[in-house]
Amino acid sequence: MKNPNVDEHGYIYGKFQTGEKTWTIMNGKQFTYVLTGDEKSVLIDTFYGYGDFRAFVETITDKPLMVINTHGHFDHTGGNSFWPKCWMSEFATHECKRAFGPELKAIMDSHAYPDYECGVLSDGDVIELGNHTLEIIKIGAHSDGSIAILDKTERILYTGDELEAGQVLCGNFEKHLASMLKLKEREAEFDYINSAHNGTHLVKSYIDDFIKLDRDMIAGTAEKLESAAGFGWSDGAEGFGGGGDRYRYGKAEVIDFSKKKL
């Protein structure tokens, strides 16, 4: 029988363990995470839904699983339809089933739960997995529905697309600055940052660089780079995958989409 998680390029997904209770799943330059406890596990984000993603996750944990989305964009929610219920911010519930095109919509519809139930998470919610505690922190600029997940046991902060090593796509830098300052206030509670794209297990000083870059963007003094290209991002193309203007400070880079809709 053909392995549904193998395509013409080889394995669709890879996995590696980064902590006693933490696994990272990779698909190209995108990452999702499985956090395990004594009683249940959490999956953070679900990629696009290719192959049999649920079967792959079940090679990591056989405990009852809670699916959490960092926000509602389909590259983070496309695999939700392998499970009957997924959890996210209230804002994300309105966009999580909006596929990026008919091919991905057909894939979602082929899964067991294309009309999966959406549970709502709010700022400050605490999730107990059994000797493993998580807290939800509302952030949001790349998407108004973004949340961060603070792993209080393994001391890792999961930021989705609001902070990453490649580029943060953003159109409102006042909101992004407010989110970074909120995370800065909690920095004594974590040692590393795990993002959704382009690099994981980042040092937390990325937050400082994003704070400075956001302030420069608001003031109009940020360094605009000659090209927007970088980290799988093209220069001049429209929509996700390219376009906008790239700015940098230290380790932080943003793509300014203030003049167009994400």
ZIURGI-V131318 format. One record per run of one state. SS is the DSSP state (hx for helix, st for strand, lp for the rest). FROM is the first residue (numbers start at 1). TO is the last residue. If there is no record, write none. Layout:
ss=SS from=FROM to=TO
ss=SS from=FROM to=TO
This chain:
ss=lp from=1 to=5
ss=st from=6 to=7
ss=lp from=8 to=9
ss=st from=10 to=11
ss=lp from=12 to=13
ss=st from=14 to=19
ss=lp from=20 to=21
ss=st from=22 to=27
ss=lp from=28 to=29
ss=st from=30 to=36
ss=lp from=37 to=39
ss=st from=40 to=44
ss=lp from=45 to=52
ss=hx from=53 to=57
ss=lp from=58 to=63
ss=st from=64 to=68
ss=lp from=69 to=73
ss=hx from=74 to=77
ss=lp from=78 to=79
ss=hx from=80 to=82
ss=lp from=83 to=84
ss=st from=85 to=88
ss=lp from=89 to=90
ss=hx from=91 to=94
ss=lp from=95 to=101
ss=hx from=102 to=110
ss=lp from=111 to=116
ss=st from=117 to=120
ss=lp from=121 to=125
ss=st from=126 to=128
ss=lp from=129 to=132
ss=st from=133 to=138
ss=lp from=139 to=146
ss=st from=147 to=151
ss=lp from=152 to=155
ss=st from=156 to=160
ss=lp from=161 to=167
ss=st from=168 to=170
ss=lp from=171 to=172
ss=hx from=173 to=184
ss=lp from=185 to=186
ss=hx from=187 to=189
ss=lp from=190 to=191
ss=st from=192 to=195
ss=lp from=196 to=196
ss=st from=197 to=197
ss=lp from=198 to=201
ss=st from=202 to=203
ss=lp from=204 to=205
ss=hx from=206 to=219
ss=lp from=220 to=222
ss=st from=223 to=224
ss=lp from=225 to=229
ss=st from=230 to=230
ss=lp from=231 to=232
ss=st from=233 to=234
ss=lp from=235 to=241
ss=st from=242 to=242
ss=lp from=243 to=244
ss=st from=245 to=249
ss=lp from=250 to=251
ss=st from=252 to=256
ss=lp from=257 to=262
